[in-house]
Amino acid sequence: MWPARRIVGESLLSVMFGLLGAGAQALAHGSPVQTVAVGLAAGVLSLLRRVLPATVLLVTAVCSVPFDGIAPLVFVAAWSAGRRIDGVGKAAGVFGLVYVLTFGLGVVQDLPHFSLSYLVFGALGLLVVIIVPGLAGRYWSQRRTLTDTLREYNAQLLRERAMIAGQARMRERQRIAQDMHDSLGHQLALISVHTGALEVDRELTGRQREAVGVLREASVAAMHELREVVGVLRDGTPAPDQGGTTAGLAAAGVEDATMPSRGVAGIEGLVEASRSAGTAVELRRSGEPRPLAPTADHAAYRIAQEGLTNAHKHAPGAPIAIELRYEPDSLVVEVANGPATGATDNGRSVVSGGQGLTGLGERTRLVGGMVHAGPTANGGFRLAGVLPYTSPEGGAPSPVPGDAATTFVDPTGDFRQQIPAGSLGEGDPVIDRIGLPKELARAVSRNKRSSGIAVGCGVVALIALLLVIAAVVGGIFLMREVDKAMIKPKQYDAVQVGQSEAEVRKQLPQGDSILTEGLDKGAPPVPEGAKCLSLNSTEVSDNWREEPVFRFCFKDGKLIEKKSFEVTT
């Protein structure tokens, strides 16, 4: 649906072309009926040029040969057809057909004045009138389409950048949620274990036991609230992204402020805290200690912390064994607990968000390791993680000669794979490879862009060259036609009636020119049996609508009459 402004503009343009066509046809001495018909046809064709560009161009070009009033519309029809005809092949076929038909009809119509100069001039003239506006229209349309496509693609990139920034903020929220879950959850679990142990202590008085019970209930309530806060921070996003930001920042050289106290060295502190709560915890080490990358060191601490937290929550009172095995290529962290010792009421108040092991698995995966959790044969539970000494992102070099960076999983789906270089952040590139449409990819590519500029300059240079050639050839053709069709008044006066025809024709030009066409309209009657030669005068009449003419009539090989008169052009 066209807007009202375009409808009004098209209507005014149609009226203008109708009036222009009618006026041009009237100046060409057309009849009133013919003038009105040409004006109506020009207006209708102007309206239809957007809907039927190829048909309007063909009809307009063909009709412009016999009807001069249609000629002004040819430029606009060629421009419109160049803009709106889809496909290079179809456009070339339409313009080629229009050019051949128009040129052929023009040659047939002016066959009496046909010459090589007329052929070249007509061919170049039609090239300028039909082909050049079509090329200009097609170039303008393609440039506008490319500009619109680039504008839309830029808007898409901005939307994607906003989405990436939102994802970065969400990952940071998830990192905070993971740290709260791991750290505060572990501390609250220890508080619950301590208060549970105090609550059953026989040495406490009833009031003290009641106070301890209140403290225990408060710790359980705090764990519930922690779970709710963690859920709000995660904001319903998938859990597998947890830990990715911490690992990605550390891999890029941005260290977490909490990492120095949360590595393998911090596991002893976790063990002491659990032992002080009355839980039997054994820490075993085997193999030669080796340094880990910061991210892997932090992951080892998280594995031990998660294992202890789960043991306190799900198997209170059960013995716990933590083992650190330094293998040749990796560190194995294992936390195993036995079955729960007797029935307690802890089970009914256990708070678990179900995300600790999932986030831990993602954390170890991002450093090239793996984690496994499952029940043991004696009814207990085992959590084990395998962590390489060198991170897949290029962590600290291995101190053992010959060791290479070892990974145990392929980090597929890692968000950083979409941004090959640099750390995660809102200022990083949004897309590594831009999947553009074929034409757009050609346009924005550096080499293709240079080629496109060269082609555009070549087209402009070709059009300019054709215009120069047309001007030069047209000037030469016009000069030749002037030499064949015009004489000066003194040449007219020099010729005398009674001279032989051969002698007179030697003094005058041939007269076979397009400039002498129509000079017999309104001329005096020709003497009976005579053949006349009409030539234009080099002088200009006082009336711009009249043209001075010299006529020489021959009979029986002699000049029998010469007349000077004016005809209406």
C-alpha angles and dihedrals in degrees: 000000000000119000118246092251092058092046091053092046094050091047093052091047091050092051090048093052090045092054092042092051093048092048093048091049091049091052088052088061094254121166119257091252091049091047093053092045092051091048093051091046092051091050094048093046090050090055094047098046093093095048099040105022098162095044094046091049092051095046093043095049094046094045092048090070098066096023117054092193092070094053097086090058093058093080093052093043091051091049092048093047092050089054099045110033108101120224130027093244094051092046092049091049094049095047092044092052092047091049095050095045094047093046092046094050090047092052092049092048094050096035094127089062096040117144139147091258091051090049094053094042093049093048093051092043092055089046090058094042099045113015101041095052089046092053091046092050093048092049091049091049094049092047091051092047091050092048092050091047092050090048091051092046091050089053089050091052090051090051091049091048089053089050091050090050089051090050091050091052090047092051089052090052089050091050090053090047091050092050091048090049093049100039106031092034090055093048093047090049089054090049090051091050092048094049091045090055092047092048092063094043108122094209093066120096121234093259092049091048089050090051091049089050090053090050091050092050089049091053090049090049089049089053090052091050090047089054091052092049091049089051091052092049091050088051094202095299121144114277099225090082091065115119092013094110094049092048093043094050093047091047089053092052099263104123123208111239090229096053100088092063095037105063134095088295090061094058091083089059090054090050093050092049091053093046091052087057090060098259119135105236123174122196117199129182129192134176131027111309113246129188118251132207111269092252093049091045090053091047091054090055091049092051092053092044093049092047092052093045093051091046092052092047102042104025108029114187094015117130115255128208123196118191128188111195118185104207123187093262106019149016117249115206113192129181116185130173132186125235120293112278104238130322119307134171091243091093095067093053099044112131116207128164093193092230103095098087092039093054090043090053091052092047093054093042092057091056092050097260138106139225133211130193130180147123122289128228094257094056096265131112133250131201118186134172132191114209125184119227092233123046119233090240091064107274128172113329118256113259092216113086114242094021114131131197106286126204127177099196135037106242094226115169092027108152091221090066087073089059106043097188134038134024126296112273145121093266096058123106112281098214132021097200120025113220098210128172113267097256092043093048089053091049098050097039111103097231093041091047090056090049090049092052090048092050092048092049089046092053092048091048091048092051091048091048092050091050091051091048090048091050093048095045091043091052092049091046092049092049091052091048090049091052090052098045111032136066135176122249091248090059088053091050092049093061115085129202110251095039117129116267092236092053093048094047090054089060095046133060121253096258093213096130141119087242091067093053112120096013090124092064108106092000122139117268117282116243112258113272094005131125116217136204115208120198135179123245122236088223122088123233122236089238111065091209092058129071126201114236134190116208128193120191123198132195130172091358096305138098105251100170142015123186137181117206143140129248129198113250 
